[in-house]
Amino acid sequence: MNQGKKTHIENDLIGDMEVPDDVLYGVQTLRALENFDISPVKLKHYPRYVEAMAITKEAAAIANHREGLLPDDIFKAIVEACEEIRRGKHHEFFIVDMVQGGAGTSTNMNANEVITNRALEILGKPHGSYKVISPNDHTNLSQSTNDAYPTFIHLGLYQTYLDLLPGLNKLIDAFKRKAVEFKDILKTGRTQMQDAVPMTMGQTFNGFATILEEELPNLKHASEQLLTVNMGATAIGTGICSEPSYRAFVLEALRDLTGWNIELARDMVGATSDTSHMIGFSQAMKRLAVKLSKISNDLRLLSSGPRAGIGEINLPARQPGSSIMPGKVNPVIPEVVTQVAMKIIGNDVCVTMAGEAAQLELNAMEPIMAQCCFESADFLISVMDIFRKYCIEGITANAEHATELAYKSMSIVTALNPYIGYKNSTKIAKEAMETGESIPEIVLKHGILSQEQLDTILAPENLLVPVHLDIKPLKNMDE
């Protein structure tokens, strides 16, 4: 298997194994590589996750050194290795599948082995010299997978949330700019896919901006929950195999390394099996995804046709829409946004089910929860950027067509109702349906309102908010 490559022998509980000399991982990583060839997505696929592993291990090393448990040379080598990983180095050696059995032990040991072997290099020792620095006795000192692993996930997801925020804010701003651009365009508002009341196109786009903006505090709250960790819980929350002051020291180190307001869980035993913070973050991402999909579906409807549909707006043409229909252009960007939303909703279902599967003092399903959460966040980061650049910023309005549809729509009569009365409005609507004439045409034909009165009532600024206009009808339909 390793012909032409120099190797060394490492052993674990299962037995001996050949490990290539030119890699930083070791025997337990190779075991995981054999056991969990499940997906193409490995730990290295999520750099923020790998960086969080290095932060966690460095904080543990700082706490253990402060306790006098790590000699200076080993401590410095481990810290240097962790700092390099935090700067993006050595990520290629984090090769374990995101989906794995063992409640994250393979991930923890992959991190332990990479950090240990890089630390050995720093000390001028060959890989696998575990009598000098041990993955278990030094890099994993005072830790268990059951506290280090969820800390990796929480810190990695929090940093990913920080990465997500700029794209969401840019998307919101893009909708706000369109709202200003379209503020004077009259259009038909629709409920249950039927004409309802007149509005402005600016109101539609401002509504899109607002419902997305309302997700900012929800995401913030959910992400801040991730800053509560169970580091120092070790195996089940009792802190076995750690010093009494270790928790305080490791918390201080985590705060210093990140600058974040990290807290320890109030009850370490409860926290070690509880994954509700991941569930909450997944649900926050799902809420955002649902709104992105709703907006995308609205844009597809508003741009439909363009000649045989609603056609009130034009989406940027991104690619030919058919191999057989010349000239057809499809709304491919909103379509992909909705597909991503479906994936995120599915991921949230998986996270929820995995969270429910906790048993006694541990949840062994955390790996799939981590995979789903990181995947959902990455999907959101990518698709929001694509949505903004390739769709929202290039939308144009068919202003005359939108206004023409509004005038032809029965919805206009609702705006006139406060001024001409329900009886007049009903008769006008009935005549419009029978004759095909527009509402304004019928109002003017019967002399119910003047053109000036009609223009005032239907002025966009008078449709934006509730207003009182001192307008009375010139006559009734029966007169």
N, C-alpha and C positions, 0 to 999 in steps of 0.2 A: 504493500500500500504506500509505503514511503520510500520507494526506490529512488536513489539519487538525491535524497534529502537526508541531512543529518538529523538524528532524533535522540531523545533521551527517554528513559523510562520513568514514569510517575505511577503511583499506586494510590488507591482509595479503598473503601470498604469492599468494593466488588472485585478488585484485583489490579494487576499491572496493565499499563497501556503505553504504547509508543506515542510520544508527543513530538512534533517537529520542533527543531531548535529555533526556527525563524518566526515563531508566533509567540504572542504574549499570554495566550490562554493556556490552560492546562487540562488535566485528566477529567475533571468534572464537567468542564465545558464540552469536551469531546463526547462524554457520555450523553449530555443533553442534545448534542448535534445528531447523534445516532437515534436517540429516543423520540425526538420531537421534530422530525422533518415534516412539519404540518403545513406551513404557509411560506410564501416567499418573503414575508415581512419579518425581519430580524430586529434585534434591539437597536442596531446602528441606524436603522431607518428613521429613528426619532432622536435626533441629536440632543434635544432638551432633556429627554429621559436619561440619556447617557451622562450628560453633564450633571444631572441631579444625583446620579449614583456617586459621582466623584465628590460632589459637595457633601453628601451624607457620610461617605467614608473619611473624608478629610476632617469633618467635624468630630467624628468618633476618634480619630487619631489624636486630634488636639485635646479632647477630653481625657483620653487614656494617658497621654504624655503628662498632662497636668496632674493626673493621679499618681504619676511615677511608675506606670506600668509599661511604658514604651521607652526604650533607650533612645538617646538623642539621635544616633545615626539612623536607626530604623525609622524613627518618627520623621526626620527630615526627608528621607528617601520616599516614604509613603506620601507625604504632603506634596513633594515635587511631582510625583507621578500623578496625583489627583489634580494638581494645578494644570498640568499638561493636557489632561483629558478635558478639563473645563475649557481650555482654549481650543478644543477641537481636534487634538491629536489622539492617535491610537484608537479611534472609533471603529476602524475596520476589524478590530479583534473582538468586538461585541457581536458575536455571531449566533447567539442562541435565539430560537424562534420566540416571537412574542407570545405565541400560544403554547402552553406547556403544562404538564402536571407538576405536582410538588409544591404548589402554593408560592412559587417564585424562587425556590431554592436554586434552580439552575441560573436564573438571572443574577442572584446575589453572588453565587460562586464564580460566574463569568467575570463579574466586577472584581471580586476578591483576587482572582488569579491574574487578571490583566494588571491590576495595580501592583500586586506583589512582584510579578516578573519584571515590570518596568522599574520598580524600586530596586530589585536585585541588579538590574543593568546599571542603575545609577551608582550602586555600591561596587560595581566592577565584578559582580558575581554572575555565573551562568544561570540561565532559566532553569527553574525546578529546584534550585538550592534552598529548599524549604526549611532546612535546619537553621539557615541564617534569617530568613524572613518567611513566615508561614501564612498562607492565605487564611487559615482558620484561627491560629493563635495570635497573630499580629494584626492583619488587615481587618479581620472580623472580630477583633477583641471587644468584649462587652456588648456584643450584638447577637441577634438572631435574624434569620430571614424575616421572621414575623414582625419585627419592628423596622429593620432597615428597608425591606422591600416596599411596604406601603409608604414609607417616607420618600423613597425614590419617586414613586408614582405621584404623590401629592405635590412635591416640589417641582417635578417635571411638568405636570399639568398646570401649575400656577404660572410658570414661566411661559408656557404655551398660550395661556389666557392673555398674558401681557403682549405676546406676539400677535394675537388675534385682534386686539382692540383697535390698532391704527386702521386696519382694513375696514372694520365695521364703521368707524367714525368717518372715513373717507366716503364710504357708500352712502351713509346718511347725508353727508354734505352734498353729494352728487344729486340726490333726490331733492334736497332743499333748493339747489340752484335751478333745477327744472321747474320746481313749484313757482319760483319767481319768474322764470322765462314764460311760463304758461298761465300767469295769473289772470289775464284778461280774456281768456278763451272760454266762451260759453259752451257747455256740453250737457249731455243728458246723464243724470245719475240713475243707476239701475239697482233694483233689488229683486232677488229671485229670478235674475236674468230678464226682467221686464223693465220697461221705462218707468221711472219713479218721479223724480223731481229734478229741476235744473240745478246746475252747479257750475263751477269753473274747473278747467283741467288742472289749474294750479292747486285747487283743493285736493284733487285726487293724488297728485304727487306729494303734496305736503303731508297727506295722510300716510303715504308709504314711509316717508321720513320719520314721522312721529311714532308709528307702531314699532319701527326698528329702534328708535332712540329709547323707547320705554324698556327695551331689553337690557340696556346698559346697567342700571342698578341691580337687576336680577342676576346678570352674569357676575357683577362685582361681588354680590353677596355670596353666590355659590362658590366663586373662586377663593374668596377669603376663608371659607370653611376649610379649604384644602390646607391652609396654613396651620391647622391643628394637626399634630402628628403624635404618634405613639413611640417615638424614639426613646429608648431606655426601657421599654417594656420587656425586651428580649423575647423569650419563648411564648409566654401567654399573658404577659402583663405584670407579673410579679417582680420583674427585674433580676431574676436569678442569673448568676454569673457576671454581675456588674457590681461596682462599688456604690455605696449609699449616695455619694455626691455626684455620681456620673451623670444622672439625668440633668441636673442643673448645669453642669459643665458642657454637656453636649448641646443643650438648648442655647446657651450663650454662644457657642461656636457657630451653630447654624445661623443664628441672627447676625453675627459678625460677618460671616461669609456671604450672606445674601442681601443683607440690609432690609430684610422683610420682618414683619411682626409675627414671627412664628411662636406658637404656643404648644405646650404639651397637653395632651388629653387629660381631662379631669379624672377619669377613671381608666387606667391603662388596661385593665382586664376587659372591660366593656369595649374599649376602642380597638383592641387587637382583633376582634372578630367582626367589628362593625364597619361596613363600607358605605355608609349613608352619604358621606361627603362626596365620594365618587358618583354615587347615584344622583345626588343633587346637581353636580356639575354637568353630568350627561343630560339631565332633564332641562337645564338652562340652555344647553346647546340645541336640544330638540325644539324648545320654544322658539328660538331664533330661526331654526331651519323651517319650521312650520310657517312662519311669517314670510320668509324669503320665498317659499313655494307659493303662498297665496299671492304675493306681489307678482311673481313670474307668470302665474296663470292669468292674472288680470291683464298683464302686458300682452300676453298672447291673444286674449279676447279683444282688447282695444285695438290691436294691430291687425286683427283677422281680416281676411279677404285677399288683397287689400281692397278690391273693388266689389266683391260679393259678400263682404262681411261688415264689421263695424267700421274699421279703417280710420279711426280717429287719430291714431298715431302711426308713425313709421319707425320700425326698429332698424338698426344698422344691418346692412346685408353683410353676412360673414362668410357665406359659401353658397355654391349652387345647391338648390334644394331637391333636385330630382335627376335621375339618370334617364328619364323618359319624357318629363314635362318641361319644355324649354321655358326659361324665364321665371321659373318657380323659385322662391327664396323662403326658407323656413326659419322660424324663430328658435334657432338652435341654442342660443345662450340661455334664454328662459327655460328651455327644455332640460338642459343639463343641470340648471339650478334645482329644478324640481326633482330630478333623479338623485342628486346629492342629498336633498332633504329626505327623500325616501330612505336612503341608506342610513342617514343619521337617526331617523325614527326607528329603523330596525336595530341599529346599534343600541339605542336606548332601551329597547325591549330586552335585548341580551343582557345589558348591564343590570337592569331591574331583576331579571330572573337569577342572574349570578349573585346579586346582592342578597336575594332571598335564600340562597343555597348555603349560607353560612351555617356551620354546625359547631355547637359547643364553643370552644375557645378560639376558633380560627375559621376564616373563609378561604377554602382551597381554590376558589374560582376567581381569585383576584387577577390572574394573568389575562383572562379573556376580557375582564372589565377594563384593565389598563389598555389592552389592544383597541377595544372599541372607543374608549375616550380619546386616546391619542389620534386614532384614525378620524373620528368625527371632527376634532379640532383642526387637523390638517386639511380635511375636506373644506371646512368653513373658510379657513384662511385663503385657500386657493380659489374657491368658487366666488367669494365676495369680491376679490380683486378682478377676476374675469368678468363678473356681472357688471361691475362699475365701468371698467375700461372698454369692454366690447359691446355693451348694450346701453346702459343708462346714459352715459355721457353723450352718446350719439343719437338719442331719440329726438325725432322732430314731430311737430304737431301738424295735422291737417286741419288748420283752424276753421277755414270756411266750411269744410265738410262737417266738422263737429258741431258748429253753430247751426248749420242747415238741418242736421238731424235733430238738434234740440228744438228748433222751431216747428218741425214736423211732428215731434213727439207729443203725446198726450201729457207728458210731464210738465210742460209749460203752464198748463191750466192750473196746476197746483200752486204755482207761484202767484197766479192772479187771484186765486180764491179769496184771500183776506180782503181784497179790494172790490171785487165784483159780486161776491157772495156765492154760496154753494149751488144755488138753483141756476144762476147764470152759467157757472162753470160747467155744470152737468150738461146743460143744453148745448153749450159750445163744443164740449168734448164729443157729444153724440153726433153733432153735425160734421165735425171733423172726421169722424170715423166713417160716416156715410158718404161724404163728398171727396175725401182725400185732401181737402184744403188744410193749410196749417192753422194752428190756433191763432197766431197774430193776424192772419188774413181774415179770419172770421170775426175776430174782435173788432177790427177796423171796418170791415164791411157793414157790420150792424151798428157801428158808431158807439159801441159800449165804452171804449176808451179812445183817447187821442193817441197819435203816434208818439207825442212827447211823453204822455203818461206811461205808455207801454214801454218805451225805451228806459224810462226811469226805473220801473219795476224790475225790468230784466237786465239792468246794468250789473256787470259782474260784482262790483263792490257791494251791491245790495243783496247779493246771494251768498256772500261770504259768512255773514253773521246775522242773527235775528235783528230786524230793523222795523221801525214804524214809519210809514210814509203816509202823509196826509193826502190820500188820493181817493176820490169817490167816483163811481161810474157815471158816465154822461147819460146813460139810459139803460134799461133792462131789455132782455131778449124779447119779452112779450110786447113791448111798446112799439 
